[in-house]
Amino acid sequence: MDDVTVAMRSTFSGWYARSPAELSALWDQAIFIPDTNILLHCVRHSSDIREKLLRILDLLKDSLWIPYQVGLEFHRNRLEVEATAADAYDRLLKDYDTAIGQAREKLRQLRAHPAIDVERELAALDMFLQDFRSRMETAKAQHPSEALAHVLDRITEIFSGRVGQKPAPDKLAAIRKEGEERYARQIPPGYRDAKKTGADTDKFGDLIIWKDLIDKAKADQKPVVFISDDVKEDWWHVHRGQKLGPRPELLEEFRTLTGQDFHIYELGQFLRLAAERHKEIGAESVEQIEQSVLEDERARRRVENSVENIETAARTLALEDERDAIISALAGVPGARLAPPADQAEKVILRQRLIEIEKDLGLVRAAIEAPATEG
């Protein structure tokens, strides 16, 4: 490699992919630092997946370390993750009650239908809901509260002596001040959290972690590998939807301030490579963990989209119900919620309202579908 090439790679080191040999050397020396979302995987999943993940962390614990901020975020979020799982039984029953109630109402509006046996279908809905309620009550009685408490004990043991010190107030104040400037200029990491709010939420959490990673590399004179399922582009270099590696700015800042290398792996990548070095981990265990994590991520995205669009979805339901009621009234369906129009003038008013509803539904559906299209 000539001097010009060497100078080019040195000047723009963050933009060059590491060779397999360089990554292998990194594994031999690095401190491995899981993000908060990795620790929370130990709480979210089934007992089998939790045990497999905890066993791998325990196996690798001599090379693990976490910043104080990661530990703090884990303890803040763990209880909410556990509470969400514990609340799921009652929440699902409530949702199913609502959905089946709406289905009952629509069936009742079809009592004069020439082919649908309305009474039979109503009975089938009642049977389904009764069976579902019984399964949820059984699952709720078997909720693994003690096992989840034991997970906290295991994580506490694994990271005993492997947690950074709590940053001093003046240091945190300086980081947050710097963060305002960095976020305004979209300097990674963390600027995608700029709009975060809430008493238990620190929009500068990623930047605080980043500063701790730098300090740890300086203190130990070792490279750092960060393990995170954070998919935001303020950590990852994304080109045409493909993650190429850590943001070049992060690699260059880390090397400039520490003289050490920095790398990021998603959990699945990390586990596959760890299994190549530690045969006792087992490729099957890695595959099962990856699949569970993928399904969990998909489910959480659906929840996030649902929360973001909850008002819009409620508006859609209200409009659809109003539309169905008007159609039933205009058709003279017995038992319709709205009385049939008394004269031609009322018919015109109802038909005009139907046109307005369809227009509103089109706008609402476009608002719901837009985020999915952009993603």
WOPEZI-V82482 format. One record per residue. N is the residue number from 1. RES is the residue in one small letter. PHI is phi as a letter, one per 30 degrees, with the letter a starting at -180 (999 if undefined). OMEGA is omega in whole degrees, 0 to 359 (* if undefined). D_CENTER is the distance of its C-alpha to the mean C-alpha in Angstrom with 2 decimals. Layout:
# WOPEZI-V82482
[[N | RES | PHI | OMEGA | D_CENTER] [N | RES | PHI | OMEGA | D_CENTER]]
This chain:
# WOPEZI-V82482
[[1 | m | 999 | 185 | 43.73] [2 | d | d | 185 | 45.86] [3 | d | d | 181 | 45.67] [4 | v | d | 179 | 44.28] [5 | t | d | 179 | 41.34] [6 | v | d | 180 | 40.72] [7 | a | d | 179 | 40.86] [8 | m | d | 180 | 38.42] [9 | r | d | 180 | 35.83] [10 | s | d | 182 | 36.42] [11 | t | d | 183 | 36.08] [12 | f | c | 188 | 32.85] [13 | s | e | 182 | 31.51] [14 | g | d | 184 | 27.84] [15 | w | c | 182 | 28.25] [16 | y | c | 178 | 29.69] [17 | a | d | 178 | 27.82] [18 | r | d | 177 | 28.85] [19 | s | d | 176 | 31.15] [20 | p | e | 180 | 30.54] [21 | a | d | 179 | 33.21] [22 | e | d | 179 | 31.55] [23 | l | d | 178 | 28.21] [24 | s | d | 178 | 30.20] [25 | a | d | 178 | 32.05] [26 | l | d | 181 | 28.85] [27 | w | d | 181 | 27.80] [28 | d | d | 188 | 31.23] [29 | q | c | 197 | 31.01] [30 | a | d | 166 | 27.51] [31 | i | c | 181 | 25.69] [32 | f | c | 189 | 22.24] [33 | i | b | 177 | 19.64] [34 | p | d | 176 | 16.23] [35 | d | d | 180 | 13.50] [36 | t | e | 183 | 12.04] [37 | n | d | 178 | 8.81] [38 | i | d | 178 | 11.56] [39 | l | d | 181 | 13.55] [40 | l | d | 174 | 11.00] [41 | h | e | 180 | 10.88] [42 | c | d | 181 | 14.51] [43 | v | c | 190 | 13.91] [44 | r | d | 198 | 11.36] [45 | h | c | 179 | 13.39] [46 | s | d | 184 | 16.93] [47 | s | e | 181 | 19.91] [48 | d | d | 180 | 20.88] [49 | i | d | 178 | 17.66] [50 | r | e | 183 | 17.55] [51 | e | d | 180 | 21.19] [52 | k | d | 182 | 20.92] [53 | l | d | 178 | 18.31] [54 | l | d | 179 | 20.34] [55 | r | d | 179 | 23.48] [56 | i | d | 178 | 22.36] [57 | l | d | 179 | 21.41] [58 | d | d | 179 | 24.77] [59 | l | d | 185 | 26.57] [60 | l | c | 192 | 25.33] [61 | k | d | 181 | 25.51] [62 | d | d | 180 | 28.61] [63 | s | c | 183 | 26.74] [64 | l | c | 175 | 23.65] [65 | w | a | 175 | 23.26] [66 | i | b | 172 | 20.73] [67 | p | d | 177 | 21.31] [68 | y | e | 182 | 21.95] [69 | q | d | 178 | 18.98] [70 | v | d | 178 | 16.56] [71 | g | d | 180 | 18.54] [72 | l | d | 180 | 18.53] [73 | e | d | 178 | 14.80] [74 | f | d | 181 | 14.50] [75 | h | d | 177 | 17.26] [76 | r | d | 189 | 16.00] [77 | n | c | 184 | 12.58] [78 | r | e | 183 | 14.00] [79 | l | d | 179 | 16.09] [80 | e | d | 177 | 13.51] [81 | v | d | 180 | 11.44] [82 | e | d | 181 | 14.92] [83 | a | d | 178 | 16.10] [84 | t | d | 178 | 13.40] [85 | a | d | 180 | 14.48] [86 | a | d | 181 | 18.07] [87 | d | d | 188 | 17.94] [88 | a | d | 184 | 16.63] [89 | y | d | 180 | 20.24] [90 | d | d | 181 | 21.82] [91 | r | d | 179 | 19.10] [92 | l | d | 178 | 19.44] [93 | l | d | 179 | 23.19] [94 | k | d | 180 | 23.24] [95 | d | d | 180 | 21.28] [96 | y | d | 175 | 23.60] [97 | d | e | 181 | 26.59] [98 | t | d | 183 | 25.80] [99 | a | d | 181 | 25.22] [100 | i | d | 174 | 28.32] [101 | g | d | 178 | 30.27] [102 | q | d | 178 | 29.71] [103 | a | d | 177 | 30.74] [104 | r | e | 182 | 33.82] [105 | e | d | 180 | 34.78] [106 | k | d | 178 | 34.62] [107 | l | d | 181 | 36.70] [108 | r | d | 178 | 39.23] [109 | q | d | 183 | 39.73] [110 | l | c | 185 | 40.86] [111 | r | d | 179 | 43.59] [112 | a | c | 183 | 46.16] [113 | h | d | 184 | 44.23] [114 | p | d | 185 | 46.71] [115 | a | b | 184 | 44.51] [116 | i | d | 175 | 41.63] [117 | d | d | 188 | 42.67] [118 | v | d | 182 | 40.83] [119 | e | d | 179 | 41.87] [120 | r | d | 180 | 40.76] [121 | e | d | 176 | 37.30] [122 | l | d | 178 | 36.96] [123 | a | d | 179 | 37.98] [124 | a | d | 177 | 35.42] [125 | l | d | 180 | 32.62] [126 | d | d | 180 | 33.97] [127 | m | d | 179 | 34.21] [128 | f | d | 183 | 30.64] [129 | l | d | 179 | 29.35] [130 | q | d | 179 | 31.69] [131 | d | d | 179 | 30.56] [132 | f | d | 179 | 26.85] [133 | r | d | 179 | 27.63] [134 | s | d | 180 | 29.58] [135 | r | d | 180 | 26.79] [136 | m | d | 178 | 24.27] [137 | e | d | 177 | 26.96] [138 | t | d | 180 | 27.63] [139 | a | d | 180 | 24.01] [140 | k | d | 179 | 23.81] [141 | a | d | 181 | 27.04] [142 | q | c | 182 | 25.65] [143 | h | e | 189 | 22.44] [144 | p | d | 183 | 22.30] [145 | s | e | 181 | 22.56] [146 | e | d | 180 | 25.00] [147 | a | d | 179 | 23.09] [148 | l | d | 175 | 19.97] [149 | a | d | 179 | 22.44] [150 | h | d | 177 | 23.84] [151 | v | e | 179 | 20.56] [152 | l | d | 178 | 20.86] [153 | d | d | 182 | 24.44] [154 | r | d | 180 | 23.60] [155 | i | d | 177 | 21.14] [156 | t | e | 180 | 23.76] [157 | e | d | 182 | 26.39] [158 | i | d | 185 | 24.64] [159 | f | c | 175 | 24.07] [160 | s | d | 182 | 27.40] [161 | g | i | 183 | 29.15] [162 | r | b | 180 | 26.22] [163 | v | b | 179 | 24.65] [164 | g | d | 180 | 25.62] [165 | q | d | 177 | 27.71] [166 | k | d | 180 | 26.59] [167 | p | d | 177 | 27.29] [168 | a | d | 181 | 30.32] [169 | p | e | 181 | 30.02] [170 | d | d | 177 | 31.94] [171 | k | d | 178 | 29.69] [172 | l | d | 179 | 26.55] [173 | a | d | 180 | 28.51] [174 | a | d | 179 | 29.49] [175 | i | d | 181 | 25.95] [176 | r | d | 177 | 24.79] [177 | k | d | 177 | 27.90] [178 | e | d | 181 | 27.33] [179 | g | d | 178 | 23.72] [180 | e | e | 180 | 25.06] [181 | e | d | 181 | 27.23] [182 | r | d | 183 | 24.73] [183 | y | d | 179 | 22.10] [184 | a | d | 181 | 24.96] [185 | r | c | 180 | 25.86] [186 | q | h | 174 | 22.31] [187 | i | c | 184 | 23.05] [188 | p | d | 358 | 20.06] [189 | p | c | 168 | 18.03] [190 | g | j | 188 | 16.14] [191 | y | d | 177 | 17.67] [192 | r | d | 177 | 14.55] [193 | d | c | 187 | 13.91] [194 | a | e | 183 | 17.45] [195 | k | c | 180 | 16.79] [196 | k | d | 176 | 14.81] [197 | t | b | 177 | 16.97] [198 | g | k | 184 | 17.50] [199 | a | d | 182 | 19.72] [200 | d | c | 182 | 17.18] [201 | t | b | 177 | 15.40] [202 | d | c | 182 | 17.10] [203 | k | d | 178 | 16.46] [204 | f | c | 183 | 18.47] [205 | g | e | 181 | 16.49] [206 | d | d | 179 | 15.78] [207 | l | d | 177 | 19.44] [208 | i | d | 177 | 20.70] [209 | i | d | 181 | 19.07] [210 | w | e | 180 | 20.58] [211 | k | d | 178 | 23.93] [212 | d | d | 177 | 23.85] [213 | l | d | 179 | 23.24] [214 | i | d | 180 | 26.26] [215 | d | d | 180 | 28.33] [216 | k | d | 179 | 27.68] [217 | a | d | 177 | 28.76] [218 | k | d | 185 | 31.81] [219 | a | d | 184 | 32.78] [220 | d | c | 184 | 32.52] [221 | q | h | 178 | 33.47] [222 | k | b | 174 | 30.89] [223 | p | d | 183 | 28.18] [224 | v | b | 171 | 24.52] [225 | v | c | 180 | 21.71] [226 | f | c | 180 | 18.20] [227 | i | c | 186 | 15.58] [228 | s | a | 172 | 12.03] [229 | d | c | 172 | 8.89] [230 | d | d | 187 | 8.47] [231 | v | c | 186 | 9.24] [232 | k | d | 184 | 11.03] [233 | e | d | 173 | 14.71] [234 | d | d | 169 | 16.00] [235 | w | c | 190 | 15.63] [236 | w | c | 171 | 16.35] [237 | h | d | 184 | 19.49] [238 | v | c | 177 | 18.54] [239 | h | b | 181 | 21.52] [240 | r | h | 176 | 21.54] [241 | g | i | 182 | 17.95] [242 | q | c | 177 | 18.64] [243 | k | d | 183 | 17.49] [244 | l | c | 183 | 20.85] [245 | g | k | 178 | 20.06] [246 | p | d | 175 | 19.66] [247 | r | e | 179 | 20.81] [248 | p | e | 180 | 24.62] [249 | e | d | 180 | 25.02] [250 | l | d | 180 | 23.15] [251 | l | d | 182 | 25.34] [252 | e | d | 178 | 28.44] [253 | e | d | 181 | 27.80] [254 | f | d | 181 | 27.10] [255 | r | d | 180 | 30.22] [256 | t | d | 185 | 32.33] [257 | l | d | 186 | 31.57] [258 | t | b | 187 | 31.59] [259 | g | i | 184 | 33.49] [260 | q | c | 178 | 30.79] [261 | d | d | 177 | 28.27] [262 | f | b | 178 | 24.49] [263 | h | b | 177 | 21.95] [264 | i | b | 170 | 18.22] [265 | y | b | 163 | 16.91] [266 | e | d | 185 | 13.64] [267 | l | e | 181 | 13.84] [268 | g | d | 178 | 15.39] [269 | q | e | 182 | 17.91] [270 | f | d | 183 | 18.81] [271 | l | d | 179 | 19.46] [272 | r | d | 180 | 21.56] [273 | l | d | 177 | 23.66] [274 | a | d | 180 | 24.03] [275 | a | d | 177 | 25.28] [276 | e | d | 181 | 27.89] [277 | r | c | 182 | 29.24] [278 | h | b | 186 | 28.94] [279 | k | d | 181 | 30.15] [280 | e | d | 177 | 29.65] [281 | i | d | 176 | 25.87] [282 | g | i | 181 | 26.44] [283 | a | d | 181 | 24.89] [284 | e | d | 178 | 24.24] [285 | s | d | 179 | 22.11] [286 | v | d | 181 | 20.02] [287 | e | d | 180 | 19.67] [288 | q | d | 178 | 18.64] [289 | i | d | 180 | 15.94] [290 | e | e | 182 | 14.61] [291 | q | d | 180 | 14.73] [292 | s | d | 179 | 12.99] [293 | v | d | 179 | 10.05] [294 | l | d | 179 | 10.06] [295 | e | d | 178 | 10.41] [296 | d | d | 180 | 7.63] [297 | e | d | 178 | 5.16] [298 | r | d | 181 | 7.52] [299 | a | d | 181 | 7.71] [300 | r | d | 176 | 4.47] [301 | r | d | 177 | 5.44] [302 | r | d | 178 | 8.74] [303 | v | d | 180 | 8.35] [304 | e | d | 179 | 7.42] [305 | n | d | 179 | 10.28] [306 | s | d | 180 | 12.32] [307 | v | d | 181 | 12.25] [308 | e | d | 185 | 13.14] [309 | n | c | 188 | 15.83] [310 | i | d | 180 | 17.06] [311 | e | d | 179 | 20.35] [312 | t | d | 179 | 20.89] [313 | a | d | 178 | 20.35] [314 | a | d | 178 | 22.71] [315 | r | d | 178 | 25.15] [316 | t | e | 181 | 25.12] [317 | l | d | 180 | 25.94] [318 | a | d | 179 | 28.70] [319 | l | d | 180 | 30.19] [320 | e | d | 178 | 30.21] [321 | d | d | 179 | 31.86] [322 | e | d | 178 | 34.41] [323 | r | e | 181 | 35.12] [324 | d | d | 180 | 35.72] [325 | a | d | 179 | 37.97] [326 | i | d | 180 | 40.02] [327 | i | d | 179 | 40.45] [328 | s | d | 180 | 41.62] [329 | a | d | 180 | 44.02] [330 | l | d | 181 | 45.46] [331 | a | d | 180 | 45.94] [332 | g | i | 180 | 47.64] [333 | v | d | 179 | 45.41] [334 | p | d | 179 | 46.79] [335 | g | i | 179 | 44.64] [336 | a | d | 182 | 42.55] [337 | r | d | 178 | 40.86] [338 | l | c | 176 | 42.75] [339 | a | d | 178 | 46.53] [340 | p | e | 180 | 48.05] [341 | p | e | 184 | 49.29] [342 | a | d | 182 | 52.83] [343 | d | a | 182 | 54.11] [344 | q | d | 181 | 53.42] [345 | a | d | 179 | 52.21] [346 | e | d | 177 | 49.40] [347 | k | d | 180 | 48.46] [348 | v | d | 181 | 48.19] [349 | i | d | 180 | 45.97] [350 | l | d | 180 | 43.59] [351 | r | d | 177 | 43.50] [352 | q | d | 178 | 42.80] [353 | r | d | 177 | 39.91] [354 | l | d | 178 | 38.53] [355 | i | d | 179 | 38.64] [356 | e | d | 180 | 36.77] [357 | i | d | 180 | 34.08] [358 | e | d | 177 | 33.54] [359 | k | d | 179 | 33.29] [360 | d | d | 179 | 30.73] [361 | l | d | 178 | 28.67] [362 | g | d | 179 | 28.73] [363 | l | d | 181 | 27.38] [364 | v | d | 180 | 24.63] [365 | r | d | 178 | 23.51] [366 | a | d | 179 | 23.60] [367 | a | d | 180 | 21.30] [368 | i | d | 185 | 18.74] [369 | e | d | 184 | 19.10] [370 | a | e | 181 | 19.20] [371 | p | d | 180 | 15.51] [372 | a | d | 179 | 15.10] [373 | t | d | 181 | 18.34] [374 | e | d | 181 | 17.50] [375 | g | d | * | 14.37]]
